[in-house]
Amino acid sequence: MDMISMRDLDKKTIETIFERAENIEKFGYKERKGIITTAFFETSTRTKLSFQSAAKHMGMKVIDFVPETSSLVKGESFSDTIRMLDNYADAIIIRHPKDGSARLAAKLAKHPVINGGDGANEHPTQALIDIYTIKKEKGKITGLNISLFGDLGHARTMHSLLYGLAMSDVNLTLISPKGLEPNAEIIDEIKKEFKTEIVQKYEPDFTDADVIYVVRVQEERFADKYEAKKIKEQFKLELSDLKKAKSNVIVLHPLPKIDEISAEVDKSKHAKYFEQAANAVPVRIAILEYCMGME
């Protein structure tokens, strides 16, 4: 099966992937045969390398497609490139700057296509890693108070994560600058479908949070650089913010982080984003196994 959007998954599927990941962490990796290609038309560190690491842990081979040294520079179309890669690999992991590109690739390819981020649209495998990390660190997901903090309108991780968290029956608090809220249609959709409790705030407040998920304020989207700087300073997570929160609150971030989290937070017991990045390998092994139909 393909993995293009969180909307393509149900709770049972997510639980199956998590069970696989847990077993991988407990009992190790199974030797698998096959070839994957990482077709990244946009820069990446964690997503690309963790998929490659996952495949190699499984004993699979990896073809790393590099657009700059491919026939794309000669003018080959995206569609032809995907059809070509489909001939050489048993699964395609794709990242592309255009929304909907992963869905198009899935329609063109006979083998499974996994979305590693398509424009500002979705990033479902990151959302699965995030939710898995919450479950692992907190011992559960259901009933937790989760605060999403920063530029929630432009972060593609948000679109997948909101849907996945709503499926998990949590209480959501959305804390963003005015004008940088998540898409209203997504909020209305998850409220209607999952009856999720959602509170929106425009000032940092983590009093009741069990989990704080941070994304950066995207300064490049502001016409007024002074206003951007002011908002970035306001929406930076400081250690003093956590002193007002629960003693066992955890902080997550999809990475890379720039300056939206204080270095003091990195050293605190609350910071779990590097563990979150490490969880990418077992979760992405589980995703590869599931999508490629491996028992």
HUNORHU-V819120 format. One record per pair of residues at least 24 apart in sequence whose C-alpha atoms are under 10 Angstrom apart, sorted by the first residue. I is the first residue (numbers start at 1). GAP is how many residues later the second one is. Records with the same first field share a line. If there is no record, write none. Layout:
BEGIN
I: GAP + GAP
END
This chain:
BEGIN
1: 90 + 105 + 109 + 110 + 111 + 112 + 113 + 287 + 289 + 290 + 291 + 292
2: 89 + 90 + 91 + 100 + 101 + 103 + 104 + 105 + 107 + 108 + 109 + 110 + 111 + 112 + 113 + 285 + 286 + 288 + 289 + 290
3: 90 + 99 + 100 + 103 + 109 + 110 + 111 + 112 + 113 + 120 + 121 + 122 + 284 + 285 + 287 + 288
4: 90 + 96 + 97 + 98 + 99 + 100 + 101 + 102 + 108 + 109 + 110 + 111 + 112 + 113 + 114 + 118 + 119 + 120 + 121
5: 97 + 98 + 109 + 110 + 112 + 113 + 116 + 117 + 118 + 119 + 120 + 154 + 155 + 158
6: 116 + 117 + 118 + 119 + 121 + 122 + 153 + 154 + 155 + 156 + 157 + 158 + 161
7: 117 + 153 + 156 + 157 + 160
8: 116
9: 115 + 155 + 158
10: 154 + 157
11: 153 + 156 + 157
13: 277
14: 114 + 117 + 118 + 150 + 153 + 154 + 273
15: 117
16: 270 + 271 + 274
17: 111 + 115 + 265 + 266 + 267 + 268 + 269 + 270 + 271 + 272 + 273 + 274
18: 110 + 111 + 113 + 114 + 117 + 118 + 264 + 265 + 268 + 269
19: 113 + 264 + 267
20: 262 + 263 + 265 + 266 + 267 + 269 + 270
21: 108 + 111 + 258 + 259 + 260 + 261 + 262 + 263 + 264 + 265 + 266
22: 110 + 114 + 260 + 261 + 264
23: 259 + 263
24: 257 + 258 + 259 + 261 + 262
25: 254 + 256 + 257 + 258
28: 29 + 30 + 254
29: 25 + 28 + 29 + 30 + 253 + 256 + 257
30: 27 + 28 + 29 + 255 + 259
31: 24 + 25 + 26 + 27 + 28 + 29
32: 24 + 25 + 26 + 27 + 28 + 29 + 257 + 262
33: 25 + 26 + 27 + 28 + 57 + 261
34: 24 + 25 + 26 + 27 + 28 + 55 + 56 + 57 + 258
35: 24 + 25 + 26 + 27 + 28 + 53 + 54 + 55 + 56 + 57
36: 24 + 25 + 26 + 27 + 28 + 49 + 50 + 52 + 53 + 54 + 55 + 56 + 57 + 75 + 76 + 77 + 252
37: 24 + 25 + 26 + 27 + 28 + 48 + 49 + 51 + 52 + 53 + 54 + 55 + 56 + 57 + 76
38: 24 + 25 + 26 + 27 + 28 + 47 + 51 + 53 + 54 + 55 + 56 + 57 + 76 + 78
39: 24 + 25 + 26 + 27 + 28 + 42 + 43 + 46 + 53 + 54 + 55 + 56 + 57 + 77
40: 24 + 25 + 26 + 27 + 52 + 53 + 54 + 55 + 56 + 57 + 76 + 77
41: 24 + 25 + 26 + 27 + 37 + 53 + 54 + 55 + 56 + 57 + 77
42: 24 + 25 + 52 + 53 + 54 + 55 + 56 + 75 + 76 + 77
43: 52 + 53 + 54
44: 51 + 72 + 73 + 212
45: 210 + 211
46: 80 + 208 + 209 + 210 + 231 + 232 + 234 + 235
47: 46 + 47 + 48 + 69 + 70 + 76 + 78 + 79 + 230 + 233 + 234 + 237
48: 45 + 46 + 47 + 68
49: 231 + 232
50: 227 + 228 + 229 + 230 + 231 + 232 + 233 + 234 + 235
51: 42 + 65 + 229 + 230 + 231 + 232 + 233 + 234 + 236 + 237
52: 41 + 229 + 232 + 233
53: 227 + 228 + 229 + 231 + 232
54: 226 + 227 + 228 + 229 + 230 + 231 + 232 + 233 + 234
55: 226 + 229 + 230 + 233 + 234
56: 229
57: 224 + 225 + 228
58: 227 + 230 + 231
61: 28 + 29
62: 27 + 29
63: 25 + 26 + 29
64: 29
65: 29
78: 26 + 27
79: 25 + 26 + 28 + 29 + 30
80: 28
81: 24
82: 24 + 25 + 26 + 27 + 31
83: 25 + 26 + 27
84: 25
85: 24 + 26
86: 24 + 25 + 26 + 27
87: 24
90: 202
91: 197 + 200 + 201
92: 24
93: 24 + 195
94: 24
95: 24 + 28
96: 24
97: 24
99: 57
111: 180 + 181
112: 176 + 179 + 180 + 181
113: 175 + 178 + 179
114: 173 + 174 + 177
117: 39 + 40 + 43
118: 38
119: 35 + 36 + 37
120: 33 + 34 + 35 + 36 + 37 + 38 + 39
121: 33 + 34 + 35 + 36 + 37 + 38 + 39
122: 33 + 34 + 35 + 36 + 37 + 38 + 39
123: 32 + 33 + 34 + 35 + 36 + 37 + 38
124: 32 + 33 + 34 + 35 + 36 + 37 + 39 + 40
125: 32 + 35 + 36 + 155 + 158 + 159 + 162
126: 30 + 31 + 32 + 34 + 35 + 128 + 150 + 151 + 154 + 157 + 158
127: 29 + 30 + 31 + 32 + 33 + 34 + 35 + 36 + 37 + 38 + 127
128: 32 + 33 + 36 + 37 + 151 + 152 + 155 + 156 + 159
129: 32 + 125 + 147 + 148 + 149 + 150 + 151 + 152 + 153 + 154 + 155
130: 27 + 31 + 34 + 35 + 83 + 122 + 123 + 124 + 143 + 146 + 147 + 149 + 150 + 153
131: 30 + 33 + 34 + 37 + 145
132: 144 + 147 + 148 + 151
133: 119 + 139 + 140 + 142 + 143 + 144 + 145 + 146 + 147 + 150
134: 76 + 77 + 116 + 117 + 118 + 138 + 142
136: 140 + 143
137: 74 + 113 + 135 + 138 + 139
138: 72 + 73 + 110 + 111 + 112
140: 28
141: 24 + 27 + 28 + 29 + 30
142: 24 + 25 + 26 + 27 + 28 + 29
143: 25 + 26 + 27 + 28 + 29 + 67
144: 24 + 25 + 26 + 27 + 28 + 64 + 65 + 66 + 67
145: 25 + 26 + 27 + 28 + 52 + 61 + 63 + 64 + 65 + 66 + 67 + 104
146: 24 + 25 + 26 + 27 + 28 + 52 + 60 + 62 + 63 + 64 + 65 + 66 + 67 + 103 + 104
147: 24 + 25 + 26 + 27 + 28 + 51 + 52 + 53 + 54 + 57 + 58 + 59 + 60 + 61 + 62 + 63 + 64 + 65 + 66 + 67 + 104
148: 24 + 25 + 26 + 27 + 28 + 52 + 58 + 61 + 63 + 64 + 65 + 66 + 67 + 104 + 105
149: 24 + 25 + 26 + 27 + 28 + 32 + 52 + 53 + 54 + 55 + 56 + 57 + 63 + 64 + 65 + 66 + 67 + 68 + 86 + 87 + 88 + 104 + 111
150: 24 + 25 + 26 + 27 + 30 + 31 + 52 + 54 + 63 + 64 + 65 + 66 + 67 + 68 + 81 + 82 + 84 + 85 + 86 + 87 + 110
151: 24 + 25 + 26 + 27 + 28 + 29 + 30 + 31 + 63 + 64 + 65 + 66 + 67 + 68 + 81 + 84
152: 24 + 25 + 27 + 28 + 29 + 30 + 31 + 62 + 63 + 64 + 65 + 66
153: 24 + 26 + 27 + 28 + 29 + 30 + 31 + 64 + 65
154: 26 + 27 + 28 + 29 + 61 + 62 + 63 + 64 + 67
155: 25 + 27 + 60 + 61 + 62 + 63 + 99
157: 58 + 96 + 97
158: 24 + 25 + 55 + 57 + 96
159: 24 + 27 + 28
160: 26
162: 24 + 25 + 28
163: 24 + 26 + 27 + 28 + 30 + 31
164: 26
165: 25 + 29 + 31
166: 24 + 25 + 27 + 28 + 29 + 30 + 31 + 32
167: 26 + 27 + 28 + 29
168: 26 + 28
169: 25 + 26 + 27 + 28
170: 24 + 26 + 27 + 28
171: 25 + 26 + 27 + 28 + 38 + 39
172: 24 + 25 + 26 + 27 + 28 + 37 + 39
173: 24 + 25 + 26 + 27 + 28 + 32 + 33 + 35 + 36 + 39
174: 24 + 25 + 26 + 27 + 28 + 29 + 30 + 39
175: 24 + 25 + 26 + 27 + 28 + 29 + 30 + 31 + 39 + 60
176: 24 + 25 + 26 + 27 + 28 + 39 + 41 + 55 + 59
177: 24 + 25 + 26 + 27 + 40 + 54 + 55 + 57 + 58
178: 24 + 25 + 53
180: 37 + 38
202: 33
203: 31 + 32
204: 30 + 31 + 32 + 33 + 37
205: 36 + 37 + 39 + 40
206: 35 + 36 + 37 + 38 + 39 + 40 + 43
207: 34 + 35 + 36 + 37 + 38 + 39 + 42
208: 36 + 37 + 38 + 41
209: 33 + 36 + 37 + 39 + 40 + 41 + 42
210: 35 + 36 + 37 + 38 + 39 + 40 + 41
211: 34 + 35 + 37 + 38 + 39 + 40 + 41 + 59
212: 25 + 30 + 33 + 37 + 38 + 39 + 40 + 41 + 58 + 59
213: 37 + 38 + 39 + 40 + 41 + 60
214: 37 + 38 + 39 + 40 + 41 + 43 + 46 + 47 + 59
215: 37 + 38 + 39 + 40 + 41 + 42 + 43 + 45 + 46
216: 37 + 38 + 39 + 40 + 41 + 42 + 43 + 44 + 45
217: 41 + 42 + 43
232: 27 + 28
233: 26 + 27
234: 26
235: 25 + 26
236: 24 + 25 + 26
237: 24 + 25 + 26 + 27 + 28
238: 24 + 25 + 26 + 27
239: 24 + 25 + 26 + 27 + 28 + 29 + 31
240: 24 + 25
241: 24
242: 26 + 28
251: 25
252: 24 + 25
253: 24
END
